[in-house]
Amino acid sequence: MRSKQSRKLFWGRTIVFVILSVLVFAVLCGLCACYIWLSTSLHGFSFADTYTYKMGMESTSTRRLESFEYQIGDVGDSPVIYVNFSALQKYCAFYESGDRKVHRFILPSDRSEFTVTVGSNRVELNENVIYMEAPAVIDGDSLYLPISFLDHYIIGITVENEVSEVKNEETGEAETVVDEYTFIIRCSDEGEYSLLLDKAAPAAPIDRSELEK
C-alpha cells in the first residue's frame, strides 16, 4: 500500500514540476518578446519592407533618374534586392541574344560577354564561372538580376546608396544620411564597360632549350 502511495506521490510531483517548467518558460519567452518590441519601438528601428533604385546615365541629374520601387520578396523567392536588367539595358546598350531561358550579353566597348540562365545562380563571365547570390528571374517580359552582381562584376555601371542631408533639430547643423534601401545606378556616358574577370590567357610556351642546359 505504501509503495503505491509513494509512486502516486512521485508521479504527481513530476507532473506538477513539468507543468510549472512549461509555464515559467512561456512567461520568459513572453518577457523577451516584450523587451525586443519595446527596444525596437523606442529606438525607432524597423526592418525595411521596400527598396527603391533610380537609374540613368552618369550625366543625368538625380531628380531625373528613372525610379523603381519594390517590396522585399516581390522578385524571386529570397529577400535579395533585384534590378530590372531589361530596363537598365536601354542605358548601357549591351548586345543581347538568346531566349527566355538563356540570356547572353556582349559589351560593345571591348566585346567581353556574360551569360545568365533564368532560375540559376551560375553566370559564365568571359569564360569564367561565378555564382550570384540569387538566381536570375524572369517576371513578365523583364529579366531581373541581383544588384550585387552589377555592383561587383560590371565595370562602368556604378551602384551607390542615396545620400541626403538633413538638419539636426538639436544642433541646427546639416547631417549626412545614407539610405540603405535606396540605390542610385548610373551607366557610363562614354559607353566604356568591362567585366571584372578577363578571359583566361594561355600560358607562355616553355623554352625547351633552357631545360636542356
VEXDREN-2710 file (C-alpha; in Angstrom, 1 decimal):
% VEXDREN-2710
k/r/px/py/pz
1/MET/0.0/0.0/0.0
2/ARG/2.8/2.4/1.0
3/SER/4.6/1.6/-2.3
4/LYS/1.5/2.6/-4.4
5/GLN/1.1/5.8/-2.5
6/SER/4.8/6.6/-3.0
7/ARG/4.5/6.0/-6.7
8/LYS/1.4/8.2/-7.0
9/LEU/3.1/11.0/-5.0
10/PHE/6.2/10.7/-7.2
11/TRP/4.2/11.0/-10.5
12/GLY/2.1/13.8/-9.1
13/ARG/5.1/15.8/-8.2
14/THR/6.7/15.1/-11.6
15/ILE/3.6/16.3/-13.4
16/VAL/3.4/19.5/-11.3
17/PHE/7.1/20.1/-12.0
18/VAL/6.7/19.7/-15.8
19/ILE/3.6/22.0/-15.8
20/LEU/5.4/24.7/-13.8
21/SER/8.5/24.4/-16.0
22/VAL/6.4/24.9/-19.1
23/LEU/4.6/27.9/-17.6
24/VAL/7.9/29.5/-16.5
25/PHE/9.4/29.0/-20.0
26/ALA/6.3/30.6/-21.6
27/VAL/6.5/33.6/-19.3
28/LEU/10.2/34.1/-20.0
29/CYS/9.6/33.9/-23.8
30/GLY/6.8/36.5/-23.4
31/LEU/9.1/38.8/-21.4
32/CYS/11.8/38.5/-24.0
33/ALA/9.4/39.3/-26.9
34/CYS/8.1/42.3/-25.0
35/TYR/11.6/43.5/-24.4
36/ILE/12.6/43.2/-28.0
37/TRP/9.4/45.0/-29.2
38/LEU/9.9/47.9/-26.7
39/SER/13.6/48.2/-27.6
40/THR/12.9/48.5/-31.3
41/SER/10.0/50.8/-30.8
42/LEU/11.9/53.2/-28.5
43/HIS/14.8/53.3/-30.8
44/GLY/12.7/53.8/-33.9
45/PHE/14.3/50.7/-35.6
46/SER/12.4/48.6/-38.1
47/PHE/13.3/46.3/-41.0
48/ALA/12.5/48.0/-44.3
49/ASP/10.0/46.1/-46.4
50/THR/10.6/48.1/-49.6
51/TYR/13.5/49.2/-51.6
52/THR/14.0/51.7/-54.4
53/TYR/16.5/52.1/-57.1
54/LYS/17.0/55.0/-59.5
55/MET/18.8/54.5/-62.8
56/GLY/20.2/56.6/-65.6
57/MET/23.4/57.9/-67.2
58/GLU/26.3/59.5/-65.3
59/SER/25.3/62.9/-66.5
60/THR/21.7/62.6/-65.6
61/SER/20.7/64.7/-62.6
62/THR/19.4/62.7/-59.6
63/ARG/15.9/64.2/-59.8
64/ARG/15.6/63.0/-63.5
65/LEU/16.6/59.4/-62.8
66/GLU/14.1/56.7/-63.6
67/SER/12.8/55.3/-60.3
68/PHE/11.6/51.8/-59.4
69/GLU/10.1/50.6/-56.1
70/TYR/9.6/47.0/-55.0
71/GLN/8.5/45.1/-51.9
72/ILE/11.2/42.8/-50.5
73/GLY/10.4/39.4/-52.0
74/ASP/8.4/40.7/-55.0
75/VAL/11.1/39.2/-57.2
76/GLY/12.4/35.7/-56.6
77/ASP/12.0/33.5/-53.5
78/SER/14.7/35.1/-51.4
79/PRO/14.9/38.6/-49.7
80/VAL/17.5/39.7/-52.2
81/ILE/17.5/43.2/-53.9
82/TYR/17.0/42.7/-57.6
83/VAL/17.4/45.1/-60.5
84/ASN/15.2/45.1/-63.7
85/PHE/18.1/44.5/-66.1
86/SER/15.9/44.7/-69.1
87/ALA/15.1/48.3/-68.1
88/LEU/18.8/49.0/-67.5
89/GLN/19.6/47.8/-71.0
90/LYS/18.4/51.0/-72.7
91/TYR/21.1/52.9/-70.7
92/CYS/24.0/50.5/-71.1
93/ALA/23.1/49.2/-74.6
94/PHE/24.7/45.8/-74.3
95/TYR/24.1/43.5/-77.3
96/GLU/21.7/40.7/-76.3
97/SER/20.9/37.3/-77.7
98/GLY/19.4/34.0/-76.5
99/ASP/15.8/33.2/-75.5
100/ARG/13.7/33.5/-72.3
101/LYS/15.8/30.8/-70.6
102/VAL/19.4/31.8/-71.5
103/HIS/20.5/35.4/-72.0
104/ARG/23.8/36.3/-73.5
105/PHE/25.1/39.9/-73.2
106/ILE/28.1/41.4/-75.2
107/LEU/29.7/44.6/-74.1
108/PRO/30.2/46.8/-77.2
109/SER/33.3/48.6/-75.9
110/ASP/35.6/45.5/-75.5
111/ARG/33.4/42.6/-76.8
112/SER/33.6/40.9/-73.4
113/GLU/30.5/38.9/-72.6
114/PHE/28.4/37.1/-69.9
115/THR/25.6/34.6/-70.0
116/VAL/22.9/34.1/-67.4
117/THR/20.4/31.3/-67.1
118/VAL/16.9/32.0/-65.7
119/GLY/16.4/30.1/-62.4
120/SER/20.2/29.6/-61.9
121/ASN/22.8/31.4/-59.9
122/ARG/25.5/30.4/-62.4
123/VAL/27.0/33.0/-64.7
124/GLU/29.6/32.5/-67.5
125/LEU/31.7/35.6/-67.3
126/ASN/34.3/35.8/-70.1
127/GLU/34.6/32.0/-70.0
128/ASN/34.9/32.1/-66.2
129/VAL/32.2/30.7/-64.0
130/ILE/30.9/32.7/-61.0
131/TYR/27.7/32.4/-58.9
132/MET/25.4/35.2/-58.0
133/GLU/23.8/35.5/-54.5
134/ALA/20.4/34.6/-56.0
135/PRO/19.2/33.2/-59.4
136/ALA/18.3/35.2/-62.4
137/VAL/14.5/35.7/-62.6
138/ILE/12.0/36.5/-65.4
139/ASP/9.0/38.4/-64.3
140/GLY/6.6/39.4/-67.1
141/ASP/8.9/40.4/-70.0
142/SER/11.7/41.6/-67.8
143/LEU/14.9/39.9/-66.7
144/TYR/15.9/40.6/-63.1
145/LEU/19.5/40.2/-61.7
146/PRO/20.7/40.7/-58.1
147/ILE/22.0/44.2/-57.6
148/SER/25.2/42.8/-56.1
149/PHE/26.1/41.2/-59.4
150/LEU/26.1/44.5/-61.2
151/ASP/28.0/46.2/-58.4
152/HIS/30.8/43.6/-58.2
153/TYR/31.3/42.4/-61.8
154/ILE/30.4/45.0/-64.3
155/ILE/32.8/47.9/-64.5
156/GLY/31.2/51.1/-65.9
157/ILE/27.9/50.6/-64.0
158/THR/28.1/52.3/-60.6
159/VAL/25.8/51.3/-57.7
160/GLU/25.7/53.6/-54.6
161/ASN/23.3/54.2/-51.8
162/GLU/21.4/57.5/-51.9
163/VAL/22.9/60.2/-49.7
164/SER/20.9/63.2/-48.4
165/GLU/21.5/66.0/-45.9
166/VAL/19.0/66.7/-43.1
167/LYS/19.1/69.4/-40.5
168/ASN/19.7/68.2/-36.9
169/GLU/16.9/69.8/-34.8
170/GLU/19.1/69.9/-31.7
171/THR/22.3/71.4/-33.2
172/GLY/20.9/73.1/-36.3
173/GLU/23.7/71.6/-38.4
174/ALA/23.3/69.6/-41.6
175/GLU/24.0/65.9/-41.3
176/THR/24.6/63.3/-44.0
177/VAL/22.1/60.5/-44.0
178/VAL/22.7/57.3/-46.1
179/ASP/19.5/55.5/-47.2
180/GLU/20.5/51.8/-47.1
181/TYR/17.4/50.8/-49.1
182/THR/17.6/53.4/-51.9
183/PHE/20.2/52.9/-54.7
184/ILE/21.5/55.1/-57.4
185/ILE/22.5/53.1/-60.5
186/ARG/24.4/55.1/-63.3
187/CYS/25.7/53.9/-66.6
188/SER/28.9/55.3/-68.3
189/ASP/28.2/58.2/-70.7
190/GLU/31.0/57.1/-72.9
191/GLY/29.8/53.5/-73.1
192/GLU/33.0/52.2/-71.6
193/TYR/32.2/48.9/-69.9
194/SER/34.2/45.9/-69.0
195/LEU/33.9/42.8/-66.8
196/LEU/35.8/42.2/-63.6
197/LEU/37.2/38.9/-64.9
198/ASP/39.1/38.6/-68.2
199/LYS/39.3/35.6/-70.4
200/ALA/42.0/33.2/-69.3
201/ALA/45.1/33.8/-71.4
202/PRO/47.2/30.7/-72.5
203/ALA/50.4/30.3/-70.7
204/ALA/53.6/31.3/-72.5
205/PRO/55.4/28.4/-74.2
206/ILE/58.3/26.8/-72.3
207/ASP/61.7/27.5/-73.8
208/ARG/62.9/23.9/-74.1
209/SER/66.5/25.0/-74.8
210/GLU/66.7/26.3/-71.3
211/LEU/65.6/22.9/-69.9
212/GLU/68.3/21.1/-71.9
213/LYS/71.2/23.1/-70.5
END
